Amino acid sequence: MMCRVKNERKIKGKKFDAVVIVGVGGSGLTGDILQFIKNDIGLSVPVFVSKDYALPFIEAKNPLFIFSSFSGNTHETITALREAIKQKKSVAIATSGGEEKIIAEKYKLPLGIFETHNLTPREGLVYNLTTIITLLSFCFPLREIDMSPKKIGSARYDDNIVKKIETRIPLVYTDTSLVSLGLLWKVFFNETAKIPAFSNTVPEIAHNELEGISHAQKVFIPLFLTSNKTTKENKRKIEALVGFFKKKNMSPILIKLSGIKNKDIFLNAFAHIQLLTNTIAEKKEVSPQHTPSIDLFKKEFER
């Protein structure tokens, strides 16, 4: 997971009071996961995530903006990057190449370059994330951690779970501590398995969404993710919701993610959802990597 770094002297030893990760899609997920694992790496400043053309307003005097684009050609991220340069923000870039690399070299910006290994942005999320962490290590005293991907130990996911999901729309629920992992699973269901999916939190579901779901029993399948960080109160709420959905014959799924530290919980969730959605894609005989509808929309939009 090594990356090449250029122009790191621009940020080396500088004191930043916040980090802003700018990116969309799989590249934007790096910001969500960085928020989740920041304590494990010893990052003491707040992490903000922006998934838009415009730069976000944050209450920080000297933030570091890191522009994350797997391909280096993401239109929204490049637009925001050009605005950051115009405003003379402190900027760094994590990418595999493309237009972002060209811009970084033109302006001699701190640049972390990683190999894609023929993966999609969501599949190569860890390569992008470790590149961002490497860039941050030049200006923050971070702890070294092992981000090696985990393996579930099987070539296919549990058939019982696959059968429950493949004909319905997954609703992925987590407590607020795991919200970034709920989003991660949603993205993989959408892009890898080619099925609609949505994510939300507990206990919020019990105050609004529950009513709508209950009137579409054959459409949705509730899927709950928990970990050792899930509080007793939310465990009780989730158990009650699972029982409620069972009475509605909705076959809810409960998955306990192993790991003590957040980075291990993330790697476990990452391994689970890759195997699960690849298994569904195989059964549906669709490509787990290609996203033709997204590609078509991008081409039409860029005309």
C-alpha positions as CSV (number, residue, x, y, z in Angstrom):
1,M,0.0,0.0,0.0
2,M,3.0,2.3,-0.6
3,C,2.4,5.6,-2.3
4,R,4.7,8.2,-3.8
5,V,4.7,11.6,-2.2
6,K,5.9,14.9,-3.8
7,N,6.2,18.4,-2.5
8,E,5.5,17.4,1.1
9,R,7.7,20.2,2.3
10,K,4.8,22.6,1.7
11,I,2.9,21.0,4.7
12,K,5.8,19.3,6.6
13,G,5.8,20.6,10.2
14,K,2.9,23.0,9.6
15,K,0.3,23.4,12.4
16,F,-3.2,22.8,11.1
17,D,-6.3,23.0,13.3
18,A,-8.6,20.9,11.1
19,V,-8.6,18.5,8.1
20,V,-11.1,18.7,5.3
21,I,-11.4,15.8,2.9
22,V,-13.0,16.8,-0.4
23,G,-14.2,14.1,-2.7
24,V,-17.3,12.3,-4.0
25,G,-18.3,8.7,-4.5
26,G,-15.8,6.1,-3.3
27,S,-13.2,8.8,-3.0
28,G,-15.5,10.8,-0.7
29,L,-15.9,7.7,1.5
30,T,-12.2,8.2,2.5
31,G,-13.3,11.2,4.5
32,D,-16.1,9.4,6.3
33,I,-13.8,6.5,7.2
34,L,-11.0,8.9,8.3
35,Q,-13.5,10.4,10.7
36,F,-14.2,6.9,12.0
37,I,-10.6,5.9,12.6
38,K,-9.0,9.2,13.5
39,N,-8.5,8.3,17.2
40,D,-6.8,5.1,16.2
41,I,-4.2,7.0,14.2
42,G,-3.8,9.7,16.8
43,L,-5.3,12.5,14.7
44,S,-6.3,15.1,17.3
45,V,-7.9,17.8,15.1
46,P,-11.5,17.7,13.7
47,V,-12.1,16.0,10.4
48,F,-14.7,17.4,8.0
49,V,-16.0,15.9,4.8
50,S,-17.1,17.9,1.7
51,K,-18.9,16.2,-1.2
52,D,-19.7,19.1,-3.4
53,Y,-18.4,21.6,-6.0
54,A,-18.1,24.4,-3.4
55,L,-15.7,24.5,-0.5
56,P,-17.4,24.1,2.9
57,F,-17.5,26.8,5.6
58,I,-15.8,25.5,8.7
59,E,-14.9,27.2,12.0
60,A,-11.1,26.7,11.8
61,K,-8.4,29.2,11.4
62,N,-5.9,27.1,9.5
63,P,-7.5,23.9,8.0
64,L,-5.7,21.6,5.6
65,F,-7.8,20.6,2.5
66,I,-7.0,17.2,1.1
67,F,-8.6,16.6,-2.3
68,S,-9.3,12.9,-2.8
69,S,-10.0,11.5,-6.3
70,F,-9.3,7.9,-7.3
71,S,-9.1,8.7,-11.0
72,G,-7.9,12.3,-10.6
73,N,-10.6,13.4,-13.1
74,T,-13.6,13.8,-10.8
75,H,-15.3,17.0,-12.0
76,E,-16.7,18.1,-8.7
77,T,-13.4,17.6,-6.8
78,I,-11.4,19.4,-9.5
79,T,-13.8,22.4,-9.4
80,A,-13.4,22.6,-5.6
81,L,-9.6,22.2,-5.9
82,R,-9.4,25.1,-8.4
83,E,-11.4,27.3,-6.0
84,A,-9.1,26.3,-3.1
85,I,-6.1,27.3,-5.1
86,K,-7.7,30.6,-6.0
87,Q,-8.5,31.3,-2.3
88,K,-4.9,30.3,-1.4
89,K,-6.0,27.5,1.0
90,S,-3.5,25.0,2.3
91,V,-4.0,22.1,-0.1
92,A,-2.8,18.5,-0.6
93,I,-3.9,15.9,-3.2
94,A,-4.4,12.1,-3.0
95,T,-4.9,10.5,-6.4
96,S,-3.7,7.9,-8.9
97,G,-3.1,10.5,-11.6
98,G,-5.3,12.3,-14.1
99,E,-6.1,16.1,-14.0
100,E,-5.5,16.4,-10.3
101,K,-2.0,15.2,-10.7
102,I,-1.4,17.7,-13.5
103,I,-2.7,20.5,-11.3
104,A,-0.6,19.4,-8.4
105,E,2.5,19.4,-10.4
106,K,1.7,22.7,-12.1
107,Y,1.3,24.5,-8.7
108,K,3.9,22.3,-6.9
109,L,1.2,21.1,-4.4
110,P,1.8,18.3,-1.9
111,L,0.8,15.1,-3.8
112,G,0.3,11.5,-2.8
113,I,0.1,9.1,-5.7
114,F,-1.1,5.5,-5.3
115,E,-1.6,2.6,-7.7
116,T,-5.2,1.6,-8.6
117,H,-4.3,-2.1,-9.1
118,N,-7.3,-2.2,-11.6
119,L,-9.7,-1.6,-8.7
120,T,-12.8,0.6,-8.6
121,P,-12.7,3.6,-6.2
122,R,-14.8,1.7,-3.6
123,E,-12.6,-1.4,-3.9
124,G,-9.4,0.6,-3.7
125,L,-10.7,2.8,-0.8
126,V,-7.9,1.6,1.5
127,Y,-5.2,2.6,-1.0
128,N,-6.6,6.1,-1.2
129,L,-7.1,6.3,2.6
130,T,-3.6,5.2,3.4
131,T,-2.3,7.8,1.0
132,I,-4.2,10.5,2.8
133,I,-2.9,9.2,6.2
134,T,0.7,9.4,4.7
135,L,0.1,13.0,3.7
136,L,-1.2,13.8,7.2
137,S,1.8,12.2,8.8
138,F,4.0,15.1,7.5
139,C,2.1,17.6,9.7
140,F,0.7,15.5,12.5
141,P,2.4,13.1,14.9
142,L,0.4,10.0,13.9
143,R,0.6,6.5,15.1
144,E,1.4,3.8,12.6
145,I,-1.4,1.3,12.1
146,D,-1.9,-1.8,10.0
147,M,-4.5,-1.2,7.3
148,S,-4.1,-4.5,5.6
149,P,-7.4,-5.8,4.2
150,K,-9.1,-8.6,6.2
151,K,-10.4,-11.8,4.7
152,I,-13.7,-13.5,5.7
153,G,-12.3,-17.0,5.0
154,S,-14.8,-18.0,2.3
155,A,-15.1,-17.5,-1.4
156,R,-18.8,-16.8,-1.1
157,Y,-21.1,-15.1,1.4
158,D,-23.7,-16.9,3.5
159,D,-26.4,-18.2,1.1
160,N,-29.2,-17.5,3.6
161,I,-28.3,-13.8,3.8
162,V,-27.8,-13.6,0.0
163,K,-31.2,-15.1,-0.7
164,K,-32.9,-12.6,1.7
165,I,-31.2,-9.6,0.1
166,E,-31.1,-10.3,-3.6
167,T,-34.8,-9.7,-4.4
168,R,-35.4,-6.8,-2.0
169,I,-34.0,-3.4,-1.2
170,P,-31.6,-3.3,1.8
171,L,-32.1,-0.7,4.4
172,V,-28.8,-0.6,6.3
173,Y,-29.1,0.6,9.9
174,T,-26.4,1.5,12.4
175,D,-26.0,3.6,15.5
176,T,-24.4,6.9,15.0
177,S,-20.9,5.6,15.9
178,L,-21.0,3.3,12.7
179,V,-22.8,5.7,10.4
180,S,-19.9,5.8,8.0
181,L,-20.0,2.0,7.7
182,G,-23.7,2.1,6.9
183,L,-22.9,4.5,4.0
184,L,-20.0,2.2,2.9
185,W,-22.4,-0.7,2.7
186,K,-25.0,1.3,0.8
187,V,-22.4,2.3,-1.8
188,F,-21.4,-1.3,-2.4
189,F,-25.0,-2.5,-2.7
190,N,-25.6,0.2,-5.2
191,E,-22.5,-0.1,-7.4
192,T,-21.3,-3.7,-6.9
193,A,-24.6,-5.6,-6.5
194,K,-26.6,-3.2,-8.7
195,I,-29.5,-2.9,-6.3
196,P,-31.0,0.1,-4.6
197,A,-30.1,0.5,-1.0
198,F,-30.4,3.2,1.7
199,S,-28.8,3.8,5.1
200,N,-30.0,5.4,8.3
201,T,-29.4,5.3,12.0
202,V,-30.9,3.9,15.2
203,P,-32.8,5.2,17.2
204,E,-33.9,7.6,14.5
205,I,-35.6,4.9,12.4
206,A,-38.1,4.2,15.2
207,H,-39.4,7.8,15.1
208,N,-40.3,8.1,11.4
209,E,-39.0,5.6,8.9
210,L,-40.5,2.6,10.7
211,E,-44.0,3.6,9.6
212,G,-43.2,3.7,5.9
213,I,-41.2,0.5,5.9
214,S,-44.0,-1.4,7.7
215,H,-46.3,-0.7,4.7
216,A,-43.9,-2.1,2.2
217,Q,-43.0,-5.4,3.7
218,K,-42.2,-7.2,0.4
219,V,-40.0,-4.4,-0.9
220,F,-37.4,-3.8,1.9
221,I,-35.1,-5.9,4.0
222,P,-33.8,-4.3,7.2
223,L,-30.1,-5.0,7.9
224,F,-28.5,-3.9,11.2
225,L,-24.8,-3.5,11.8
226,T,-23.5,-3.5,15.4
227,S,-20.1,-3.6,17.0
228,N,-18.6,-3.5,20.5
229,K,-19.1,0.3,20.4
230,T,-22.8,0.0,20.2
231,T,-24.3,1.2,23.4
232,K,-26.6,-0.9,25.7
233,E,-29.5,1.4,24.9
234,N,-29.1,1.1,21.1
235,K,-28.6,-2.7,21.4
236,R,-31.9,-2.9,23.2
237,K,-33.5,-0.7,20.5
238,I,-32.0,-2.9,17.7
239,E,-33.2,-6.1,19.4
240,A,-36.7,-4.7,19.7
241,L,-36.6,-3.6,16.0
242,V,-35.4,-7.0,14.9
243,G,-38.3,-8.6,16.8
244,F,-40.8,-6.1,15.4
245,F,-39.7,-6.8,11.8
246,K,-39.8,-10.6,12.4
247,K,-43.5,-10.2,13.3
248,K,-44.0,-8.4,10.1
249,N,-42.3,-11.3,8.2
250,M,-39.6,-9.0,6.9
251,S,-36.6,-11.3,7.7
252,P,-34.3,-8.7,9.3
253,I,-30.6,-9.4,9.3
254,L,-28.3,-8.6,12.2
255,I,-24.6,-8.6,11.7
256,K,-22.1,-8.1,14.5
257,L,-18.8,-6.6,13.2
258,S,-15.8,-7.9,15.1
259,G,-12.9,-5.7,16.2
260,I,-11.9,-3.7,19.3
261,K,-10.5,-0.6,17.5
262,N,-12.4,1.3,14.9
263,K,-9.9,0.6,12.2
264,D,-10.4,-3.1,12.7
265,I,-14.2,-2.7,12.8
266,F,-13.9,-0.8,9.5
267,L,-11.7,-3.4,7.8
268,N,-14.1,-6.2,9.0
269,A,-17.1,-4.3,7.6
270,F,-15.2,-3.6,4.3
271,A,-14.3,-7.3,3.9
272,H,-17.9,-8.4,4.6
273,I,-19.6,-6.0,2.2
274,Q,-17.1,-6.7,-0.6
275,L,-17.7,-10.5,-0.3
276,L,-21.5,-10.1,0.1
277,T,-22.0,-7.8,-2.9
278,N,-19.6,-9.8,-5.1
279,T,-21.6,-12.9,-4.3
280,I,-24.9,-11.2,-5.2
281,A,-23.4,-9.8,-8.4
282,E,-22.2,-13.3,-9.4
283,K,-25.7,-14.8,-8.8
284,K,-27.3,-11.9,-10.8
285,E,-24.7,-12.4,-13.5
286,V,-23.7,-8.7,-13.5
287,S,-20.3,-7.1,-13.4
288,P,-19.3,-6.2,-9.9
289,Q,-16.9,-3.6,-11.2
290,H,-18.6,-1.8,-14.1
291,T,-21.2,0.9,-13.5
292,P,-22.7,1.6,-16.9
293,S,-25.5,3.9,-15.7
294,I,-23.1,6.1,-13.8
295,D,-20.7,6.2,-16.7
296,L,-23.5,7.0,-19.2
297,F,-24.7,9.9,-17.0
298,K,-21.2,11.3,-16.7
299,K,-20.7,11.3,-20.4
300,E,-24.1,12.9,-21.1
301,F,-23.5,15.6,-18.4
302,E,-20.0,16.5,-19.7
303,R,-21.3,17.1,-23.3
